[in-house]
């Protein structure tokens, strides 16, 4: 089985965005206490239509089996509105992912969006995490280290403000993918800069603190191939050494993992050479940030399975770990979801 750890519902029916537009417009007129969650009316056939010629078609064509699926990351936009806004929006987005998973239980497994908001304690996201895991059968969450949308007002991921949420993640045995959302800071293009900056920043935060001594079972996936980290692996090894931190392989062994959303062969070759194979999960983020065909290869940039297949530095057993075994280790609830 080939498990794609990184998929977003980027092709959701238009009614979802219509709701969001109305919700944002309402921020100008209604007080928080007067706002209602409202309804989004989307039929099962609309969901099927949104997937059959997109994610499902690409699964079949590219030879992957199941996608760990979450709401569109750039649309989380935690900086818009307040906690009420974020809670209602997150609940609707998560409920839609749950419907996708019920319609296609062999193709999609859910991961939730958290109702984060700038300045709100991370602990306030716990009820939605519990609902999604216990009631909807989700197997993880996406955690935004910067709910401010590019201004970085939140404490580092190693700060004790995050600990109540981490305690719940450990209790539920679910990991988090560290994933920012859209950027409202014009200095940072969302997918070309903000995402990669966040991936790199999260890794450096983990390197400099003892979070995993406090939470040895806590697991994070850093997407987009780890941002700049693999390319600067020597820099981080040297920084860890200078700061008397554990060697990188030891530091990340059971707690920090990277996906393969790196859209060229040389990048995947580098990732597989410098990051331990046991810490790499197959991911594509297909129908995501980069949707075109690479003129140098004639194939889609986000057809990342092709890059793993072409690796010569690792053997077949290691490739099986990347394609399936590591995802099962990081997301142990997937076994029950696919049963």
GUGU-427577 format. One record per residue (C-alpha): chain; x, y, z. Coordinates in steps of 0.02 Angstrom, whole numbers. Each point is the difference from the previous one (the first is absolute). Layout:
// residues N
cadena/px/py/pz
A/X/Y/Z .
...
END
This chain:
// residues 339
cadena/px/py/pz
A/0/0/0 .
A/57/176/-39 .
A/-56/130/126 .
A/8/183/-47 .
A/17/94/165 .
A/-34/173/-71 .
A/-162/40/-89 .
A/-119/149/12 .
A/-176/20/-63 .
A/47/136/-123 .
A/-142/-45/-118 .
A/-143/15/125 .
A/-171/50/-70 .
A/-27/187/-24 .
A/-131/6/138 .
A/140/-11/128 .
A/81/161/-62 .
A/-170/85/-15 .
A/-25/-35/185 .
A/172/66/42 .
A/-26/160/-99 .
A/-164/31/92 .
A/81/-39/167 .
A/137/128/-32 .
A/-125/129/-58 .
A/-100/-26/160 .
A/151/50/103 .
A/-35/181/-46 .
A/-178/-2/64 .
A/-29/-130/136 .
A/71/-13/175 .
A/87/-162/45 .
A/-139/-55/115 .
A/-131/31/-134 .
A/85/-103/-134 .
A/-70/-170/-41 .
A/90/-147/-75 .
A/-126/-22/-139 .
A/-9/-141/-126 .
A/89/-48/-160 .
A/-105/-102/-119 .
A/107/-114/-105 .
A/-67/-162/-74 .
A/95/-163/-8 .
A/1/9/-190 .
A/85/170/10 .
A/136/-75/108 .
A/22/-145/-120 .
A/10/118/-148 .
A/132/105/88 .
A/112/-152/26 .
A/-29/-120/-144 .
A/94/105/-128 .
A/129/66/122 .
A/73/-93/150 .
A/-80/-168/-39 .
A/50/8/-182 .
A/179/40/48 .
A/5/-138/130 .
A/-44/-125/-136 .
A/118/73/-129 .
A/149/16/116 .
A/-21/-165/91 .
A/-34/60/177 .
A/-130/-77/113 .
A/-56/112/143 .
A/22/183/41 .
A/6/74/174 .
A/-120/142/-37 .
A/-31/167/84 .
A/-83/167/-37 .
A/89/118/-118 .
A/146/71/99 .
A/3/173/-79 .
A/-185/19/40 .
A/19/-30/187 .
A/45/185/14 .
A/0/4/189 .
A/40/185/-3 .
A/-174/43/-66 .
A/-130/43/130 .
A/8/-70/174 .
A/-19/-165/93 .
A/-184/-12/-44 .
A/40/24/-184 .
A/136/-131/4 .
A/-102/-127/97 .
A/-149/7/-118 .
A/111/-5/-155 .
A/105/-143/67 .
A/-151/-104/47 .
A/-77/19/-173 .
A/165/-42/-86 .
A/30/-151/110 .
A/-177/-64/-23 .
A/24/9/-188 .
A/160/-102/12 .
A/-95/-129/104 .
A/-130/-14/-138 .
A/137/-28/-129 .
A/71/-140/106 .
A/-170/-81/23 .
A/-32/5/-188 .
A/174/-68/-42 .
A/60/-97/153 .
A/135/-91/-99 .
A/71/158/-78 .
A/-1/134/135 .
A/35/9/187 .
A/-33/162/92 .
A/113/125/86 .
A/-78/153/79 .
A/21/187/-4 .
A/12/76/173 .
A/-101/156/48 .
A/153/102/44 .
A/-7/189/14 .
A/134/132/35 .
A/23/21/186 .
A/-113/-145/45 .
A/76/-134/112 .
A/35/-158/-102 .
A/-97/-99/131 .
A/-161/72/-70 .
A/25/-109/-155 .
A/-11/-159/104 .
A/-190/-26/-10 .
A/3/5/-191 .
A/149/-119/-5 .
A/-94/-120/114 .
A/-157/12/-104 .
A/92/-35/-161 .
A/98/-148/69 .
A/-131/-79/111 .
A/-158/38/-100 .
A/58/19/-180 .
A/140/-129/0 .
A/140/119/-48 .
A/179/-55/27 .
A/94/165/26 .
A/-7/188/-12 .
A/81/145/-90 .
A/82/120/122 .
A/30/180/-52 .
A/154/72/88 .
A/-48/175/-58 .
A/-187/36/15 .
A/38/184/-31 .
A/27/-35/-185 .
A/179/54/-27 .
A/34/113/150 .
A/58/-138/119 .
A/-81/59/160 .
A/-24/-175/72 .
A/127/-76/122 .
A/123/-129/-67 .
A/-67/-177/-18 .
A/110/-49/146 .
A/-82/126/118 .
A/-102/-69/144 .
A/-153/90/-68 .
A/-16/-145/-123 .
A/18/-136/132 .
A/-185/-31/36 .
A/-30/-32/-185 .
A/152/-114/-8 .
A/-62/-97/151 .
A/-163/-32/-91 .
A/90/-51/-160 .
A/101/-128/98 .
A/-155/-62/90 .
A/-91/-23/-166 .
A/158/-69/-83 .
A/-11/119/-148 .
A/137/101/-85 .
A/-6/177/-67 .
A/59/61/-168 .
A/79/171/27 .
A/-88/102/-133 .
A/-25/187/-11 .
A/-141/78/-98 .
A/-14/152/-113 .
A/110/150/30 .
A/-71/174/25 .
A/177/71/3 .
A/47/53/-177 .
A/182/-38/34 .
A/-38/-187/1 .
A/-80/-88/-146 .
A/-108/-134/78 .
A/59/-158/-86 .
A/169/59/-64 .
A/65/82/158 .
A/-117/-10/151 .
A/-22/-189/-9 .
A/186/-34/-21 .
A/47/127/134 .
A/-118/-83/123 .
A/66/-174/-34 .
A/178/59/29 .
A/-47/102/153 .
A/-91/-145/82 .
A/151/-113/-22 .
A/116/128/79 .
A/-119/20/147 .
A/1/-187/29 .
A/190/-3/-11 .
A/25/131/135 .
A/-117/-66/135 .
A/-37/-155/102 .
A/-180/-22/-55 .
A/22/-185/-37 .
A/71/-35/171 .
A/-165/64/68 .
A/-100/-90/-135 .
A/97/-151/-64 .
A/-153/-65/-93 .
A/-42/164/-87 .
A/14/-7/-190 .
A/9/138/-131 .
A/7/-7/-189 .
A/91/147/-78 .
A/-69/13/-177 .
A/71/60/-165 .
A/153/-107/25 .
A/47/92/159 .
A/15/170/-81 .
A/182/52/-9 .
A/57/-127/129 .
A/67/-142/-111 .
A/94/123/-110 .
A/84/73/155 .
A/18/-163/96 .
A/183/36/35 .
A/-43/170/72 .
A/-126/-77/119 .
A/119/-139/49 .
A/130/132/39 .
A/-121/108/98 .
A/-56/-150/101 .
A/181/-42/37 .
A/43/179/51 .
A/-153/9/113 .
A/39/-168/80 .
A/-161/-72/-70 .
A/-22/-183/-50 .
A/54/-52/-175 .
A/-139/32/-125 .
A/-37/-183/-33 .
A/-24/-29/185 .
A/-97/161/23 .
A/-133/-39/-131 .
A/-3/-191/9 .
A/-170/-28/80 .
A/-75/173/-9 .
A/33/99/-161 .
A/-36/-60/-175 .
A/10/75/-175 .
A/-113/-27/-150 .
A/53/-12/-183 .
A/-90/153/-67 .
A/158/52/-91 .
A/-36/25/-183 .
A/158/-52/-89 .
A/109/-155/-2 .
A/157/85/66 .
A/-94/60/153 .
A/-66/-174/38 .
A/173/-73/-28 .
A/71/121/128 .
A/-141/-32/125 .
A/30/-188/-6 .
A/188/22/20 .
A/1/113/152 .
A/-160/-40/97 .
A/-15/-174/77 .
A/-119/-105/-105 .
A/-103/-43/154 .
A/-43/185/15 .
A/-67/24/-177 .
A/-184/-20/-48 .
A/-65/-2/-176 .
A/-104/154/-39 .
A/-51/92/-157 .
A/-120/142/46 .
A/-71/-33/-173 .
A/-124/125/-69 .
A/86/121/115 .
A/127/139/-9 .
A/86/-57/-160 .
A/-119/-73/-128 .
A/90/15/-166 .
A/106/-114/-109 .
A/188/13/13 .
A/62/38/-177 .
A/165/-85/40 .
A/-82/-169/36 .
A/-171/9/-81 .
A/-80/-56/163 .
A/-95/95/134 .
A/112/81/131 .
A/-105/-76/140 .
A/10/-179/-64 .
A/121/-38/140 .
A/-18/-189/-6 .
A/100/5/-161 .
A/147/79/94 .
A/-1/-133/136 .
A/-9/-139/-130 .
A/154/74/-86 .
A/107/8/158 .
A/158/-104/-14 .
A/74/39/171 .
A/-123/-109/97 .
A/-63/-177/-23 .
A/-175/-69/-24 .
A/-27/-27/186 .
A/41/182/36 .
A/-120/56/-135 .
A/-137/-106/79 .
A/33/89/164 .
A/-19/169/-84 .
A/-157/-52/-95 .
A/-90/-86/143 .
A/92/-59/155 .
A/50/169/67 .
A/-174/72/-21 .
A/-73/-144/99 .
A/127/35/137 .
A/-34/186/7 .
A/-190/-16/-22 .
A/-40/-160/96 .
A/-188/33/-8 .
A/6/-27/-188 .
A/-10/-188/27 .
A/-171/15/78 .
A/-58/128/-128 .
A/42/-116/-144 .
A/-63/-160/81 .
END
